[in-house]
């Protein structure tokens, strides 16, 4: 199981605004181990089921649509898909049925990352 994830960003303020608008979420600033690095953590309890992570601005990491895909759980991924569009994001794959496992959508965030959405309705 995933215990932590990081979403790389180019502009921390812009990314924080995007993720707050799309997921109605606030962030906690984290101390960082390196100069020039910024981190803001998604809420969560690292001692329970599920995963939490952070937005990370790092001079050696760039946002990308390539690589690992992180899926956010939603009540209805069509809602977050529209919120992404309303807040400067894009849709790579509109809400699509995956049969008995619900629905997914793939959106682009404000930084150029591709992220997944999953819901059961």
TORPA-4810 file (N, C-alpha, C, O; in nm, 3 decimals):
<nodes>
NODE_1_0.082_-0.121_0.000_0.000_0.000_0.000_0.085_0.125_0.000_0.195_0.127_0.055_X
NODE_2_0.034_0.228_-0.061_0.105_0.356_-0.067_0.100_0.421_0.070_-0.006_0.427_0.133_X
NODE_3_0.212_0.469_0.116_0.219_0.537_0.245_0.239_0.687_0.234_0.217_0.760_0.330_X
NODE_4_0.280_0.735_0.116_0.308_0.877_0.096_0.317_0.903_-0.053_0.359_0.815_-0.128_X
NODE_5_0.279_1.022_-0.098_0.298_1.060_-0.237_0.340_1.206_-0.243_0.314_1.283_-0.150_X
NODE_6_0.403_1.244_-0.351_0.442_1.384_-0.376_0.401_1.421_-0.517_0.424_1.347_-0.612_X
NODE_7_0.341_1.539_-0.529_0.304_1.595_-0.659_0.393_1.715_-0.680_0.386_1.812_-0.605_X
NODE_8_0.477_1.709_-0.782_0.572_1.817_-0.807_0.504_1.937_-0.872_0.419_1.922_-0.960_X
NODE_9_0.543_2.054_-0.827_0.482_2.179_-0.874_0.590_2.279_-0.911_0.702_2.273_-0.861_X
NODE_10_0.554_2.370_-1.000_0.645_2.479_-1.037_0.614_2.605_-0.957_0.704_2.683_-0.926_X
NODE_11_0.487_2.626_-0.923_0.443_2.746_-0.851_0.355_2.700_-0.735_0.241_2.660_-0.756_X
NODE_12_0.408_2.705_-0.614_0.339_2.652_-0.497_0.207_2.723_-0.470_0.108_2.658_-0.438_X
NODE_13_0.204_2.854_-0.482_0.080_2.928_-0.455_-0.028_2.891_-0.555_-0.143_2.867_-0.516_X
NODE_14_0.006_2.886_-0.682_-0.089_2.851_-0.787_-0.140_2.708_-0.767_-0.261_2.683_-0.776_X
NODE_15_-0.049_2.615_-0.740_-0.088_2.475_-0.718_-0.177_2.462_-0.594_-0.276_2.388_-0.597_X
NODE_16_-0.144_2.530_-0.488_-0.225_2.525_-0.366_-0.366_2.576_-0.393_-0.464_2.517_-0.347_X
NODE_17_-0.377_2.686_-0.467_-0.509_2.738_-0.503_-0.588_2.637_-0.586_-0.707_2.616_-0.561_X
NODE_18_-0.522_2.573_-0.684_-0.588_2.476_-0.770_-0.641_2.358_-0.687_-0.759_2.325_-0.697_X
NODE_19_-0.556_2.296_-0.608_-0.597_2.178_-0.532_-0.700_2.213_-0.425_-0.787_2.131_-0.395_X
NODE_20_-0.691_2.331_-0.367_-0.792_2.375_-0.272_-0.926_2.391_-0.341_-1.029_2.349_-0.287_X
NODE_21_-0.927_2.452_-0.459_-1.053_2.474_-0.532_-1.114_2.343_-0.580_-1.235_2.325_-0.572_X
NODE_22_-1.033_2.252_-0.630_-1.085_2.128_-0.688_-1.129_2.029_-0.580_-1.231_1.961_-0.596_X
NODE_23_-1.054_2.020_-0.471_-1.083_1.920_-0.368_-1.130_1.980_-0.235_-1.146_1.907_-0.137_X
NODE_24_-1.153_2.112_-0.230_-1.195_2.180_-0.107_-1.107_2.139_0.010_-1.155_2.093_0.114_X
NODE_25_-0.978_2.156_-0.009_-0.880_2.106_0.086_-0.782_2.217_0.123_-0.745_2.298_0.038_X
NODE_26_-0.740_2.220_0.246_-0.635_2.313_0.288_-0.508_2.233_0.314_-0.512_2.111_0.332_X
NODE_27_-0.397_2.303_0.317_-0.267_2.239_0.331_-0.194_2.287_0.455_-0.219_2.396_0.506_X
NODE_28_-0.103_2.202_0.502_-0.017_2.236_0.614_0.125_2.251_0.561_0.179_2.156_0.504_X
NODE_29_0.188_2.368_0.579_0.328_2.381_0.537_0.416_2.285_0.616_0.396_2.264_0.735_X
NODE_30_0.514_2.227_0.548_0.608_2.135_0.612_0.748_2.193_0.609_0.785_2.264_0.515_X
NODE_31_0.825_2.163_0.710_0.967_2.196_0.707_1.032_2.110_0.599_0.993_1.995_0.579_X
NODE_32_1.129_2.166_0.529_1.192_2.092_0.421_1.339_2.067_0.451_1.404_2.147_0.519_X
NODE_33_1.392_1.956_0.400_1.529_1.920_0.430_1.632_1.993_0.345_1.752_1.987_0.374_X
NODE_34_1.587_2.063_0.240_1.682_2.125_0.148_1.648_2.270_0.120_1.530_2.305_0.115_X
NODE_35_1.749_2.355_0.100_1.722_2.493_0.060_1.656_2.495_-0.077_1.689_2.414_-0.163_X
NODE_36_1.563_2.589_-0.098_1.496_2.602_-0.227_1.378_2.508_-0.245_1.309_2.513_-0.347_X
NODE_37_1.355_2.422_-0.147_1.245_2.326_-0.155_1.128_2.378_-0.072_1.148_2.433_0.036_X
NODE_38_1.005_2.360_-0.122_0.885_2.396_-0.048_0.792_2.275_-0.047_0.783_2.202_-0.146_X
NODE_39_0.724_2.253_0.067_0.629_2.142_0.076_0.504_2.189_0.151_0.512_2.263_0.248_X
NODE_40_0.389_2.143_0.101_0.261_2.163_0.170_0.188_2.030_0.169_0.164_1.970_0.064_X
NODE_41_0.152_1.984_0.289_0.095_1.851_0.305_-0.057_1.851_0.296_-0.124_1.938_0.352_X
NODE_42_-0.109_1.752_0.224_-0.252_1.724_0.227_-0.286_1.675_0.367_-0.200_1.616_0.434_X
NODE_43_-0.407_1.697_0.413_-0.449_1.648_0.544_-0.458_1.497_0.544_-0.470_1.435_0.438_X
NODE_44_-0.452_1.439_0.658_-0.464_1.294_0.670_-0.395_1.247_0.795_-0.325_1.321_0.863_X
NODE_45_-0.417_1.121_0.824_-0.357_1.059_0.941_-0.269_0.945_0.891_-0.319_0.844_0.842_X
NODE_46_-0.139_0.962_0.903_-0.045_0.864_0.849_-0.047_0.731_0.925_0.019_0.636_0.884_X
NODE_47_-0.122_0.723_1.036_-0.126_0.599_1.112_-0.251_0.516_1.081_-0.271_0.410_1.140_X
NODE_48_-0.337_0.564_0.987_-0.458_0.490_0.953_-0.456_0.449_0.806_-0.363_0.482_0.733_X
NODE_49_-0.561_0.378_0.765_-0.575_0.332_0.627_-0.577_0.449_0.530_-0.630_0.556_0.561_X
NODE_50_-0.520_0.430_0.413_-0.515_0.535_0.313_-0.379_0.600_0.311_-0.286_0.558_0.381_X
NODE_51_-0.368_0.702_0.231_-0.239_0.768_0.215_-0.257_0.918_0.218_-0.363_0.970_0.185_X
NODE_52_-0.153_0.985_0.257_-0.149_1.129_0.245_-0.019_1.164_0.173_0.066_1.078_0.151_X
NODE_53_-0.005_1.290_0.139_0.113_1.332_0.065_0.123_1.482_0.065_0.062_1.550_0.147_X
NODE_54_0.202_1.534_-0.028_0.229_1.678_-0.028_0.248_1.731_-0.169_0.286_1.657_-0.261_X
NODE_55_0.222_1.859_-0.184_0.268_1.933_-0.301_0.413_1.968_-0.273_0.445_2.010_-0.162_X
NODE_56_0.501_1.951_-0.370_0.643_1.973_-0.348_0.701_2.058_-0.461_0.688_2.024_-0.579_X
NODE_57_0.765_2.167_-0.424_0.843_2.246_-0.519_0.989_2.218_-0.488_1.036_2.247_-0.378_X
NODE_58_1.059_2.162_-0.585_1.198_2.123_-0.566_1.276_2.164_-0.690_1.230_2.140_-0.802_X
NODE_59_1.392_2.224_-0.673_1.467_2.272_-0.790_1.508_2.161_-0.887_1.538_2.190_-1.003_X
NODE_60_1.510_2.035_-0.843_1.553_1.927_-0.931_1.436_1.845_-0.985_1.458_1.747_-1.056_X
NODE_61_1.311_1.883_-0.953_1.194_1.807_-0.997_1.101_1.898_-1.076_1.080_2.014_-1.039_X
NODE_62_1.045_1.846_-1.184_0.954_1.923_-1.269_0.820_1.851_-1.280_0.816_1.728_-1.285_X
NODE_63_0.709_1.927_-1.284_0.580_1.865_-1.307_0.578_1.796_-1.443_0.651_1.835_-1.535_X
NODE_64_0.495_1.691_-1.456_0.492_1.615_-1.580_0.365_1.532_-1.589_0.304_1.499_-1.488_X
NODE_65_0.327_1.499_-1.711_0.217_1.404_-1.731_0.270_1.262_-1.735_0.192_1.167_-1.743_X
NODE_66_0.400_1.245_-1.731_0.463_1.112_-1.735_0.484_1.060_-1.594_0.486_1.137_-1.498_X
NODE_67_0.499_0.930_-1.580_0.534_0.874_-1.450_0.414_0.821_-1.375_0.313_0.785_-1.436_X
NODE_68_0.425_0.815_-1.245_0.324_0.756_-1.158_0.194_0.837_-1.165_0.197_0.960_-1.169_X
NODE_69_0.081_0.767_-1.165_-0.050_0.832_-1.164_-0.110_0.819_-1.026_-0.128_0.707_-0.977_X
NODE_70_-0.141_0.929_-0.963_-0.207_0.931_-0.833_-0.356_0.953_-0.858_-0.394_1.044_-0.931_X
NODE_71_-0.440_0.868_-0.798_-0.585_0.882_-0.811_-0.642_0.935_-0.679_-0.613_0.881_-0.572_X
NODE_72_-0.723_1.040_-0.688_-0.793_1.095_-0.574_-0.934_1.036_-0.570_-1.003_1.031_-0.672_X
NODE_73_-0.978_0.991_-0.452_-1.114_0.939_-0.435_-1.211_1.056_-0.427_-1.184_1.157_-0.361_X
NODE_74_-1.324_1.042_-0.496_-1.426_1.146_-0.502_-1.564_1.082_-0.485_-1.579_0.962_-0.507_X
NODE_75_-1.663_1.160_-0.446_-1.800_1.110_-0.446_-1.848_1.089_-0.589_-1.912_0.989_-0.620_X
NODE_76_-1.817_1.184_-0.677_-1.852_1.176_-0.819_-1.741_1.248_-0.894_-1.732_1.371_-0.889_X
NODE_77_-1.656_1.174_-0.964_-1.539_1.237_-1.028_-1.577_1.342_-1.132_-1.493_1.424_-1.169_X
NODE_78_-1.701_1.342_-1.180_-1.744_1.447_-1.274_-1.740_1.585_-1.207_-1.717_1.685_-1.274_X
NODE_79_-1.764_1.590_-1.076_-1.763_1.718_-1.004_-1.621_1.776_-1.004_-1.602_1.892_-1.040_X
NODE_80_-1.522_1.696_-0.964_-1.384_1.744_-0.962_-1.332_1.769_-1.103_-1.251_1.860_-1.124_X
NODE_81_-1.377_1.691_-1.200_-1.340_1.714_-1.340_-1.382_1.855_-1.381_-1.303_1.928_-1.441_X
NODE_82_-1.505_1.894_-1.349_-1.552_2.028_-1.384_-1.481_2.136_-1.304_-1.447_2.241_-1.358_X
NODE_83_-1.457_2.110_-1.175_-1.384_2.208_-1.093_-1.243_2.230_-1.147_-1.192_2.342_-1.143_X
NODE_84_-1.180_2.124_-1.196_-1.047_2.139_-1.256_-1.055_2.233_-1.376_-0.973_2.324_-1.388_X
NODE_85_-1.151_2.213_-1.463_-1.167_2.301_-1.579_-1.194_2.446_-1.537_-1.140_2.540_-1.595_X
NODE_86_-1.277_2.463_-1.435_-1.311_2.597_-1.386_-1.193_2.668_-1.322_-1.196_2.790_-1.306_X
NODE_87_-1.088_2.593_-1.286_-0.975_2.651_-1.213_-0.843_2.637_-1.288_-0.737_2.625_-1.226_X
NODE_88_-0.849_2.637_-1.419_-0.727_2.640_-1.500_-0.668_2.505_-1.534_-0.560_2.499_-1.592_X
NODE_89_-0.736_2.397_-1.500_-0.688_2.263_-1.533_-0.742_2.220_-1.668_-0.803_2.299_-1.740_X
NODE_90_-0.718_2.095_-1.703_-0.769_2.040_-1.828_-0.815_1.897_-1.806_-0.785_1.836_-1.703_X
NODE_91_-0.886_1.844_-1.902_-0.933_1.705_-1.895_-0.860_1.625_-2.002_-0.870_1.656_-2.121_X
NODE_92_-0.787_1.523_-1.959_-0.721_1.433_-2.053_-0.813_1.317_-2.089_-0.815_1.271_-2.203_X
NODE_93_-0.890_1.269_-1.990_-0.987_1.161_-2.013_-1.109_1.195_-1.929_-1.103_1.200_-1.807_X
NODE_94_-1.221_1.219_-1.997_-1.345_1.252_-1.927_-1.393_1.132_-1.846_-1.350_1.019_-1.870_X
NODE_95_-1.482_1.157_-1.753_-1.537_1.051_-1.668_-1.579_0.932_-1.754_-1.655_0.945_-1.850_X
NODE_96_-1.526_0.817_-1.717_-1.545_0.694_-1.794_-1.574_0.578_-1.699_-1.511_0.567_-1.594_X
NODE_97_-1.668_0.494_-1.736_-1.699_0.376_-1.655_-1.584_0.276_-1.664_-1.526_0.254_-1.770_X
NODE_98_-1.553_0.216_-1.550_-1.459_0.103_-1.547_-1.531_-0.019_-1.491_-1.475_-0.099_-1.417_X
NODE_99_-1.658_-0.031_-1.530_-1.741_-0.145_-1.492_-1.772_-0.147_-1.344_-1.805_-0.043_-1.286_X
NODE_100_-1.763_-0.262_-1.283_-1.796_-0.280_-1.143_-1.705_-0.205_-1.047_-1.733_-0.199_-0.927_X
NODE_101_-1.598_-0.148_-1.098_-1.505_-0.073_-1.013_-1.532_0.077_-1.015_-1.453_0.154_-0.960_X
NODE_102_-1.641_0.120_-1.077_-1.679_0.260_-1.071_-1.642_0.339_-1.194_-1.660_0.293_-1.307_X
NODE_103_-1.589_0.459_-1.172_-1.558_0.553_-1.278_-1.423_0.619_-1.253_-1.380_0.632_-1.138_X
NODE_104_-1.358_0.658_-1.360_-1.234_0.736_-1.349_-1.239_0.854_-1.444_-1.317_0.855_-1.540_X
NODE_105_-1.158_0.951_-1.417_-1.129_1.063_-1.507_-0.982_1.097_-1.486_-0.928_1.076_-1.378_X
NODE_106_-0.918_1.149_-1.591_-0.779_1.194_-1.579_-0.780_1.343_-1.611_-0.824_1.385_-1.718_X
NODE_107_-0.731_1.422_-1.516_-0.728_1.567_-1.535_-0.584_1.617_-1.531_-0.494_1.548_-1.482_X
NODE_108_-0.564_1.737_-1.583_-0.436_1.805_-1.571_-0.448_1.914_-1.468_-0.546_1.990_-1.469_X
NODE_109_-0.352_1.924_-1.378_-0.357_2.028_-1.275_-0.299_2.159_-1.328_-0.265_2.168_-1.446_X
NODE_110_-0.288_2.257_-1.244_-0.237_2.389_-1.283_-0.090_2.388_-1.318_-0.040_2.484_-1.377_X
NODE_111_-0.020_2.281_-1.283_0.125_2.275_-1.301_0.169_2.191_-1.420_0.287_2.192_-1.455_X
NODE_112_0.076_2.118_-1.482_0.112_2.032_-1.594_0.120_1.885_-1.559_0.163_1.804_-1.641_X
NODE_113_0.079_1.848_-1.436_0.073_1.707_-1.396_-0.058_1.646_-1.440_-0.160_1.714_-1.446_X
NODE_114_-0.056_1.518_-1.471_-0.179_1.441_-1.491_-0.210_1.370_-1.360_-0.123_1.304_-1.303_X
NODE_115_-0.334_1.384_-1.313_-0.378_1.315_-1.192_-0.509_1.245_-1.220_-0.587_1.289_-1.305_X
NODE_116_-0.534_1.136_-1.149_-0.655_1.060_-1.169_-0.761_1.092_-1.064_-0.731_1.134_-0.952_X
NODE_117_-0.886_1.069_-1.105_-1.000_1.081_-1.015_-1.073_0.947_-1.019_-1.083_0.886_-1.126_X
NODE_118_-1.123_0.902_-0.906_-1.198_0.776_-0.900_-1.323_0.796_-0.814_-1.317_0.858_-0.708_X
NODE_119_-1.435_0.742_-0.861_-1.558_0.742_-0.783_-1.638_0.617_-0.815_-1.614_0.551_-0.916_X
NODE_120_-1.733_0.585_-0.728_-1.821_0.471_-0.754_-1.955_0.513_-0.815_-2.039_0.428_-0.845_X
NODE_121_-1.974_0.644_-0.833_-2.093_0.689_-0.904_-2.058_0.797_-1.003_-2.146_0.847_-1.073_X
</nodes>
